Amino acid sequence: MMLALLISTASCGKNDKAPPAKIAPTNLVLNAIVNTDNSGSVAFTAMADNAVSYDYDFGNGTTKTVANGITNYTYSGTGQQTFTVKVTAKSADGLTVSKSTTVTVTIAAGLIWSEEFNTDGAPDPTKWGYDIGTGDNGWGNAEAEYYTDRSKNVSVSNGTLKINLLKESFSGSAYTSARILTRGKFTFKYGRVEISAKLPTGGGTWPALWMLGANAATVGWPACGEIDIMEHKGNEPTKIYGTVHHPNHAGANADGGTTNVLNETTTFHKYAMDWSPTLIRFYVDDQLFYTFNSAGNSAFDHDFFIILNMAMGGHFGGAIDPAVTSATMEVDYVRVYKN
């Protein structure tokens, strides 16, 4: 009996195995590239062996976790500021290693609002809402698309907003797309707007970066005023429109100008508008191409909100190429400066 017990005890001891050693991240490297455009934007890259996630502390109370270690962050405020940024790499076993770096950013004094599209997923709900429905649902233009808030039509990834037009039957329309806007979330009166965008291709596509008077619901259009910072027709490659709509000068009778831009569908260009009590100026890549005298015009002396959308066909977009099954407008950033 005793012998059997000893044998059993010895056998159990031979089968005992020490738990595998936990693996920690090693060789953590953290790099930061500060954007030189005075926007406060910084591109961070962290890399470590055996890491499955990275926790960033941007030094101002804001944190973020990313799987691949790559992220962008835009600091707020004005002037020159210095922050100590810490990243913590974590392994699958939960072990961590950390590294810090210091970044100094300069933020233009006049920057009052910006959207850098740095967070993947749906557009920031604190900044953007949606118009839902057909392109001709009270907005005119006889467009062919139905605007949705679905991720397949509008999303943020890899640092840019994507508005995707799709050829599909949806709620009686032959196409779907998206129209996002800052109405009820951000409005302003006078200033400079800069939008970096890459435009779609395809006959009938009609991307637009524009603004509408915040009083549109009460006074109607065109009394509320409309400022089209950039419009483009897929049927007129390289041609960029800058336009203002106001009473007696709206629709086909609007005031505006055009310019030609190469590689507008393959390269990001900066579309900008300066708005003062007396003048509205339109630019592409800082080159002025149209000036409108707005002095004394009540359509342009109140708050406006920003709209980003892509339509299909309609009075402006023109003939639709049936071969177009999808098209995408990408927006890198939207920035508003106070004059």
C-alpha positions in Angstrom: 0.0 0.0 0.0 2.7 2.4 1.0 4.8 1.5 -2.1 1.8 2.1 -4.4 1.3 5.6 -2.8 5.0 6.4 -3.3 4.8 5.3 -6.9 1.7 7.4 -7.5 3.2 10.5 -5.9 6.4 10.2 -7.9 4.4 9.7 -11.1 2.4 12.9 -10.5 5.7 14.8 -9.9 7.1 13.8 -13.2 4.0 15.1 -15.1 4.1 18.6 -13.5 5.1 21.2 -16.0 6.1 24.8 -15.3 3.9 27.4 -17.0 5.3 28.9 -20.2 7.2 32.1 -19.7 5.3 35.2 -20.6 6.6 37.2 -23.5 7.1 41.0 -23.2 7.4 43.5 -26.0 11.0 44.5 -26.8 12.9 47.0 -29.0 10.2 49.7 -28.7 10.7 52.7 -31.1 8.6 55.8 -31.1 8.8 58.4 -33.9 6.9 61.7 -34.2 6.6 63.9 -37.3 5.1 67.4 -36.7 3.2 68.8 -39.6 4.8 72.1 -40.7 1.5 73.7 -41.8 0.8 75.1 -38.2 -2.3 73.0 -37.8 -1.0 71.2 -34.6 -1.1 67.9 -36.4 1.5 65.2 -35.5 2.0 61.7 -37.1 3.1 59.1 -34.6 4.6 55.7 -35.4 5.4 53.1 -32.7 7.0 49.7 -33.4 8.0 46.9 -31.0 8.7 43.2 -31.3 5.9 41.0 -29.8 3.5 43.9 -29.4 -0.2 43.5 -30.2 -1.4 47.0 -29.2 -0.1 50.5 -28.4 -1.6 52.9 -25.8 -0.8 56.6 -26.5 -0.9 59.3 -23.9 -0.6 62.6 -25.9 0.5 64.6 -22.9 -2.7 66.7 -22.7 -5.0 64.3 -21.0 -6.0 62.5 -24.2 -5.3 58.8 -24.8 -5.8 56.4 -27.6 -5.2 52.7 -28.3 -4.2 51.5 -31.8 -3.3 48.0 -32.9 -0.6 48.9 -35.4 1.1 51.7 -33.6 0.4 54.3 -36.3 -1.9 57.2 -35.5 -2.3 61.0 -36.1 -3.3 63.5 -33.5 -4.1 67.2 -33.8 -3.5 69.4 -30.8 -5.7 72.4 -30.1 -5.0 75.9 -28.8 -2.9 78.6 -30.3 0.8 79.4 -30.5 3.7 77.2 -29.8 3.2 74.3 -27.3 5.3 71.4 -26.1 3.9 68.0 -25.0 5.5 64.8 -23.6 4.0 61.9 -25.4 4.1 58.4 -24.0 3.4 55.2 -25.8 3.0 51.8 -24.0 3.4 48.7 -26.1 1.5 45.6 -24.9 2.1 42.0 -25.7 -0.5 39.2 -26.0 0.4 38.1 -22.5 -0.4 41.6 -21.1 3.2 42.6 -20.5 4.2 46.2 -21.4 7.1 48.4 -22.2 6.9 52.2 -22.5 8.8 55.1 -24.2 8.3 58.8 -24.3 9.2 61.6 -26.6 8.7 65.4 -26.6 6.9 67.2 -29.5 6.6 70.9 -30.1 3.8 72.1 -32.3 2.9 75.6 -33.6 -0.8 76.3 -34.1 -1.9 79.2 -36.2 -3.5 81.9 -34.0 -6.5 82.1 -36.3 -7.5 78.4 -36.4 -10.9 78.2 -34.8 -12.2 74.8 -36.0 -10.7 71.8 -37.7 -11.4 68.2 -38.7 -8.4 66.1 -39.5 -10.2 62.8 -40.0 -7.8 60.9 -37.8 -10.2 58.5 -36.1 -11.3 55.5 -38.0 -15.0 54.8 -38.3 -18.0 57.1 -38.8 -17.4 60.8 -39.0 -17.1 62.5 -35.6 -20.8 62.9 -34.4 -19.8 66.0 -32.4 -18.9 67.7 -35.7 -21.0 66.1 -38.4 -24.6 65.3 -39.1 -26.2 63.8 -42.2 -28.8 64.8 -44.8 -30.7 61.6 -45.5 -32.9 61.0 -48.6 -32.9 61.5 -52.3 -30.8 64.1 -53.9 -34.0 65.8 -55.1 -35.7 65.6 -51.6 -36.3 69.4 -51.3 -32.8 70.3 -52.4 -33.5 70.5 -56.1 -31.1 69.6 -59.0 -32.8 66.4 -60.1 -29.9 64.2 -58.8 -29.9 60.4 -59.1 -28.5 59.4 -55.7 -30.0 58.6 -52.3 -28.0 60.0 -49.4 -27.4 57.6 -46.5 -25.4 57.5 -43.3 -24.2 53.9 -43.9 -20.5 53.1 -43.5 -20.4 51.8 -47.1 -21.2 55.4 -48.2 -19.3 57.4 -45.7 -16.4 56.5 -43.4 -13.0 57.6 -42.0 -10.0 55.4 -42.5 -6.2 55.9 -42.8 -6.4 59.6 -42.1 -9.1 60.6 -44.7 -12.8 60.8 -45.1 -14.2 58.7 -47.9 -17.6 59.6 -49.4 -18.4 56.6 -51.7 -21.0 56.8 -54.5 -22.3 53.3 -55.4 -24.5 52.1 -58.2 -27.2 50.2 -56.5 -31.0 50.2 -56.2 -31.9 51.8 -52.9 -35.2 53.3 -51.8 -36.2 54.0 -55.4 -32.9 55.5 -56.4 -30.3 54.0 -58.7 -27.3 55.3 -56.7 -26.3 55.9 -53.1 -23.9 58.4 -51.6 -23.5 60.6 -48.5 -23.9 64.3 -47.6 -22.4 65.3 -44.2 -22.7 68.8 -42.7 -21.9 70.8 -39.6 -25.4 72.3 -39.3 -26.3 72.7 -35.6 -22.7 71.7 -34.5 -20.5 74.4 -36.0 -21.3 77.7 -37.8 -19.2 80.8 -38.3 -19.3 84.3 -39.9 -16.3 85.5 -42.0 -13.0 83.7 -42.2 -11.0 81.3 -44.3 -11.8 77.7 -45.1 -9.2 75.3 -46.4 -10.1 71.8 -47.5 -7.7 69.2 -48.9 -9.4 66.7 -51.2 -8.9 64.2 -53.9 -11.8 64.1 -56.4 -13.6 61.1 -58.0 -13.7 60.2 -61.7 -16.7 59.2 -63.8 -19.3 60.8 -66.0 -22.1 62.3 -63.9 -20.1 62.5 -60.6 -20.5 65.8 -58.8 -18.4 66.2 -55.7 -18.9 69.5 -53.7 -17.2 71.2 -50.8 -19.6 74.1 -49.9 -21.4 76.2 -47.3 -25.0 77.2 -46.7 -26.4 80.0 -44.6 -27.5 78.8 -41.2 -30.8 80.7 -41.6 -31.8 78.5 -44.6 -34.7 76.9 -42.7 -36.3 80.3 -42.0 -35.5 82.5 -45.0 -35.2 79.8 -47.6 -32.7 79.5 -50.6 -31.2 81.5 -52.1 -31.9 84.3 -49.6 -29.8 82.3 -47.1 -26.8 82.4 -49.4 -24.6 79.6 -50.7 -20.8 79.5 -51.1 -19.5 76.7 -53.2 -15.8 76.4 -52.4 -15.3 73.7 -54.9 -17.5 71.8 -57.4 -16.4 69.4 -60.0 -18.0 67.6 -62.9 -16.8 64.2 -63.9 -17.8 65.2 -67.4 -15.4 68.1 -67.3 -12.1 66.7 -66.0 -9.6 69.2 -64.6 -12.2 72.0 -64.4 -12.9 73.4 -60.9 -15.8 75.7 -60.1 -16.1 78.4 -57.3 -19.6 79.9 -57.0 -21.9 82.0 -54.9 -25.7 81.8 -55.0 -27.9 84.7 -53.7 -31.2 86.4 -54.7 -31.4 87.1 -58.4 -28.1 85.2 -58.9 -28.8 81.6 -58.2 -28.8 78.2 -60.0 -27.7 78.7 -63.6 -27.5 82.5 -63.0 -25.1 82.3 -60.1 -21.9 84.3 -59.8 -18.6 82.4 -60.1 -15.4 81.5 -61.8 -13.5 78.4 -62.9 -9.9 77.2 -63.1 -8.1 74.2 -64.4 -6.3 71.8 -62.1 -4.2 68.8 -63.3 -4.3 65.5 -61.5 -7.4 66.5 -59.4 -8.5 62.8 -59.2 -5.1 61.3 -58.3 -3.6 64.0 -56.0 -4.9 66.0 -53.0 -5.3 69.7 -53.7 -6.1 72.5 -51.3 -9.4 74.2 -52.1 -9.8 77.4 -50.1 -12.2 80.4 -49.7 -11.6 83.7 -47.9 -14.8 85.5 -46.7 -14.9 89.0 -45.4 -17.7 91.6 -45.1 -16.8 92.9 -48.6 -15.1 90.1 -50.6 -15.3 86.4 -51.1 -12.2 84.9 -52.8 -11.7 81.4 -54.2 -8.3 79.6 -54.4 -6.9 76.3 -55.5 -3.5 75.5 -54.0 -3.2 79.1 -52.8 -3.8 80.4 -56.4 -6.6 83.0 -56.5 -9.0 82.3 -59.4 -12.2 84.2 -58.6 -13.3 87.2 -56.4 -16.9 88.2 -55.6 -17.8 91.6 -54.2 -20.2 90.8 -51.3 -20.3 94.3 -49.8 -23.8 95.1 -48.6 -25.2 91.7 -49.7 -27.4 90.4 -46.9 -27.1 86.8 -48.1 -23.5 86.8 -46.9 -23.6 88.7 -43.6 -24.5 85.9 -41.2 -23.4 82.5 -40.0 -22.8 79.6 -42.4 -22.3 75.8 -42.0 -20.1 73.4 -44.0 -21.3 70.6 -46.3 -19.3 67.8 -48.0 -21.1 65.6 -50.4 -21.0 63.8 -53.7 -24.0 63.8 -56.0 -24.7 62.0 -59.3 -26.1 63.5 -62.4 -28.7 66.3 -62.0 -28.8 69.7 -63.6 -25.1 70.4 -62.8 -23.6 66.9 -62.8 -25.0 66.2 -66.3 -25.1 62.9 -68.2 -24.4 59.8 -66.2 -22.0 57.2 -67.6 -23.8 53.8 -67.0 -20.4 52.2 -66.7 -19.6 54.0 -63.4 -20.4 51.6 -60.6 -18.5 53.4 -57.8 -16.6 56.6 -57.2 -14.9 58.1 -54.1 -14.1 61.6 -52.9 -11.4 61.7 -50.2 -11.0 64.6 -47.8 -7.8 64.9 -45.8 -8.8 67.8 -43.6 -11.2 70.8 -43.2 -9.8 73.9 -41.4 -11.5 77.2 -40.6 -9.5 80.3 -39.7 -10.9 83.5 -38.3 -9.9 86.7 -40.2 
